[in-house]
């Protein structure tokens, strides 16, 4: 099957973790997969692996922390490769540190990568998707968008911004035949925690209740084949966030207790 007749997906942060698992999932399901990351060697390696397996993939090396690199990018990719049917905004970076330890530079970097790159690509995508009354935008957020955690204020607020943006975009998209989904994982076993910036004196550790990137990739693919909605990778996340929404003071007391215990154990 030629690439012209394939559905096409563009995935940011597609060279590791959730993004890589998602690229493989879509490729094995017959999609032409756009692998976007800032590391040219990794992009080339993933594309070569997928194409070598008889699948269809193309690469795009872009630094999402630099706004100028995103100007006109979506349109250029469509011109070079063809219609992009699904956009998966997956790329993201983390930072551990209390508010007092987090600089404005830290905040700006996280917002550039986690929020503004997503917003730019989503805006450019919905413009062209709305004209043809089809397409799907999937934003990979976090349960931290709904309940910010101590020591993760910068990361949490970028995901909260993505959550609000996705809600608005979903309503606008429905009026133009474009679906918008948001995935809110609780914790995923990926290199994310190893690569995250750390301003604190404590190691950046993933929570014990984690899921796999492959499970998240399955959820992303599921989202691409249904009407836009919020999806969670864990039933526990659904329950916890529902309780938090009804009784936020209880969660706050739990978080304060755990934080004080952690201080005493140092």
C-alpha positions in Angstrom: 0.0 0.0 0.0 1.4 3.4 -1.0 1.9 6.1 1.6 -0.7 8.2 -0.3 -3.5 5.7 0.6 -2.4 5.3 4.3 -3.8 7.2 7.2 -1.0 9.4 8.6 -0.1 10.3 12.2 2.4 12.7 13.6 3.8 11.9 17.1 5.9 14.3 19.1 8.5 12.9 21.5 8.4 9.7 19.5 11.9 8.3 20.1 11.4 6.9 23.6 8.8 5.9 26.2 5.2 6.6 25.4 6.0 8.2 22.1 8.0 5.3 20.8 5.4 2.7 21.9 2.8 4.8 20.2 4.8 5.1 17.0 5.1 1.3 16.9 1.4 0.8 17.7 0.2 3.0 14.9 2.8 1.7 12.4 1.7 -1.9 13.0 -1.9 -0.9 12.4 -1.0 0.4 8.9 -0.4 4.1 9.6 2.3 6.2 8.0 4.0 7.4 11.1 5.8 10.8 11.6 8.5 10.5 14.2 9.2 13.9 15.7 12.0 14.6 18.2 14.9 16.9 18.7 17.6 14.2 18.5 18.4 13.5 14.8 20.2 10.3 15.5 17.3 8.8 17.5 14.8 10.0 14.9 16.8 8.3 12.1 17.1 5.1 14.2 13.4 4.8 14.9 12.4 5.5 11.3 15.0 3.0 10.1 13.7 0.4 12.5 10.0 0.8 11.4 10.8 1.0 7.7 13.1 -2.0 8.1 10.2 -4.0 9.5 8.2 -3.3 6.4 6.2 -0.6 8.1 5.9 3.1 7.0 7.6 6.0 8.8 9.2 9.3 8.2 11.3 11.6 10.5 11.2 15.2 11.6 13.9 16.7 13.8 12.6 19.6 15.7 13.5 21.3 19.0 10.2 22.0 20.7 11.8 24.4 23.2 12.4 26.8 20.3 9.2 28.4 19.1 10.7 29.5 15.7 11.3 25.8 14.8 7.5 25.2 14.9 6.4 28.0 12.6 4.8 26.5 9.5 6.0 23.0 10.5 2.6 21.3 10.3 1.9 22.7 6.8 5.4 21.8 5.5 5.0 18.2 6.7 1.6 18.0 4.9 3.1 19.4 1.8 6.1 17.0 1.8 4.4 13.8 3.0 0.7 14.3 2.6 -2.4 14.8 4.7 -1.9 14.2 8.5 -5.0 12.6 9.9 -3.9 12.3 13.6 -1.7 14.6 15.6 -0.4 13.1 18.9 1.1 15.8 21.2 3.1 13.5 23.5 6.5 15.3 24.1 7.1 16.5 27.6 9.8 17.1 30.1 9.6 17.0 33.9 11.1 19.0 36.8 11.2 18.1 40.5 11.6 21.0 42.9 9.6 23.1 45.4 8.2 26.4 44.3 11.0 28.2 46.1 13.6 26.2 44.1 12.0 26.7 40.7 13.3 29.6 38.6 11.4 31.6 36.0 13.8 30.0 33.4 12.7 26.5 34.6 9.0 27.5 34.2 9.5 29.0 30.8 11.4 25.9 29.5 8.7 23.5 30.7 5.9 25.7 29.3 7.7 25.9 25.9 8.0 22.1 25.6 4.9 20.9 27.4 2.4 23.6 26.5 3.3 26.0 23.8 4.6 23.5 21.3 1.4 21.5 21.8 -0.7 24.7 21.4 1.2 25.7 18.3 0.9 22.4 16.6 -2.8 22.0 17.6 -3.7 25.4 16.3 -2.0 24.8 12.9 -3.5 21.3 12.7 -7.1 22.3 13.5 -6.9 25.1 10.8 -6.3 22.6 8.1 -8.4 19.7 9.6 -11.4 22.0 10.0 -11.3 22.9 6.3 -11.6 19.2 5.3 -14.0 18.4 8.2 -11.8 15.5 9.5 -8.9 14.8 11.7 -8.0 14.0 15.3 -5.8 15.7 17.8 -4.7 13.7 20.9 -2.9 15.5 23.8 -1.0 13.3 26.2 -1.4 15.1 29.5 -1.2 13.8 33.1 -3.3 13.1 36.1 -1.2 15.9 37.6 -3.3 18.3 35.4 -6.2 17.6 37.7 -4.3 17.3 41.0 -1.0 19.1 41.3 1.5 17.5 43.6 4.1 19.1 45.9 7.5 19.3 44.3 6.0 19.1 40.9 4.4 22.6 40.6 6.0 23.5 37.3 5.2 20.3 35.6 1.7 20.1 37.0 0.8 23.6 35.9 1.9 23.0 32.3 -0.4 19.9 32.2 -3.2 21.9 33.8 -2.8 24.4 31.0 -2.9 21.6 28.5 -6.1 20.2 30.1 -7.9 23.6 29.9 -6.7 24.1 26.3 -7.9 20.6 25.3 -11.3 21.2 26.8 -11.8 24.4 24.8 -10.3 22.9 21.6 -12.6 19.9 21.8 -15.7 22.0 21.7 -14.4 24.1 18.9 -13.2 21.0 17.0 -16.6 19.3 17.3 -18.2 22.2 15.5 -15.8 21.7 12.6 -15.7 17.9 12.3 -12.4 17.5 14.2 -12.0 15.3 17.3 -9.9 16.3 20.2 -8.9 13.7 22.9 -6.8 14.1 26.1 -5.1 11.2 27.8 -4.3 11.6 31.5 -1.9 8.9 32.7 -1.2 8.6 36.4 2.4 7.2 36.1 4.2 5.4 33.4 7.4 3.3 33.4 9.5 5.3 31.0 12.9 7.2 31.0 10.8 10.3 31.8 11.8 10.2 35.5 15.5 9.6 34.7 15.6 12.5 32.2 13.6 14.9 34.3 15.4 17.9 35.7 15.8 17.9 39.5 16.1 21.0 41.6 15.6 19.2 44.9 18.0 17.1 47.0 15.8 14.0 46.6 15.9 11.5 43.7 13.1 11.9 41.2 11.3 8.6 41.6 8.3 7.3 39.8 5.3 6.4 42.0 5.0 2.7 42.8 1.7 2.3 40.9 2.8 2.6 37.3 1.6 1.4 34.0 3.6 0.5 30.8 4.1 2.8 27.8 2.5 0.0 25.7 -0.7 0.3 27.6 -0.7 4.0 27.2 0.0 3.6 23.4 -3.1 1.2 23.2 -5.2 3.9 24.8 -3.9 6.6 22.4 -4.7 4.3 19.5 -8.2 3.7 21.0 -8.7 7.4 21.3 -7.8 7.9 17.6 -10.7 5.6 16.7 -13.5 7.2 18.7 -15.0 10.6 19.3 -12.9 13.0 21.4 -13.0 12.5 25.1 -10.8 12.3 28.2 -9.1 8.9 28.8 -7.4 7.6 31.8 -4.9 4.7 31.9 -5.8 3.6 35.3 -9.2 3.0 37.0 -7.4 4.1 40.2 -6.7 7.5 38.7 -10.4 7.9 37.8 -11.5 7.0 41.4 -8.8 9.2 43.0 -9.6 12.2 40.9 -13.3 11.8 41.4 -12.8 11.7 45.2 -10.4 14.7 45.0 -13.0 16.6 43.1 -15.7 15.9 45.7 -13.5 16.2 48.8 -10.2 18.1 47.9 -9.4 18.8 51.5 -8.9 15.1 52.2 -6.3 14.7 49.5 -4.6 17.8 50.7 -4.3 16.5 54.2 -2.9 13.2 52.9 -0.3 15.1 50.8 0.7 17.3 53.8 1.1 14.3 56.1 3.2 12.4 53.6 5.4 15.4 53.0 6.0 16.0 56.7 6.8 12.3 57.2 9.3 12.5 54.4 11.0 15.4 56.0 11.3 13.6 59.3 12.8 10.6 57.6 15.7 12.6 56.0 
